[in-house]
Amino acid sequence: MSAETPFTPVAGGVDVAGDFGLSLLVLMRAYRTVVASVLDDVPQGARGYQTLAVVVRGDQQNQLALARYLGIDRTVMTYLIDDLVAAGLVKRRRTPADRRQRKIVATARGVSTLQDLQRQVREAEDRLLEALDEDERQAFRTLLSRIACDVREMDLAAAPCDVASDAGDVAEPGS
């Protein structure tokens, strides 16, 4: 190993230094673990959280557009929205231009729940990134967002950057 790529063992003694894919895999698994506990009470966990975040932003015109934006099958989206409605986080509102369509809107409870969850998710992320100082964490988040926005050209089903230009926006995996 050179000084530039030190041996970085993780559980099982695997070296992730220099292996981009393995590093992402380790980080994603750790992310899921630390964030899952925060999202235990959210219907459908991370998927429900990400959906709620997009609904709160309010930029998707109807349930089908929401499903397409998040890359979720429209049938699965129906059940997900049903769960979020049952939890009092969102509601379906008829679209004035077409009574057959429904716009999904956040309830006051949904907005306050999202704000609380965003804070808790950020704290969990900070624990995950504790090897980095605050400036490095911000740089990492900025670079990660830039890469995510660039790869949307490769995956036209996902559009992570259409509304994620504000630093305060939720950009999850899975967003």
Secondary structure as GFF3:
##gff-version 3
##sequence-region A 1 175
A	DSSP	three_ten_helix	11	13	.	.	.	ID=ss1
A	DSSP	alpha_helix	20	36	.	.	.	ID=ss2
A	DSSP	alpha_helix	45	57	.	.	.	ID=ss3
A	DSSP	alpha_helix	63	70	.	.	.	ID=ss4
A	DSSP	alpha_helix	74	86	.	.	.	ID=ss5
A	DSSP	beta_strand	90	95	.	.	.	ID=ss6
A	DSSP	beta_strand	98	106	.	.	.	ID=ss7
A	DSSP	alpha_helix	108	128	.	.	.	ID=ss8
A	DSSP	alpha_helix	134	151	.	.	.	ID=ss9
###
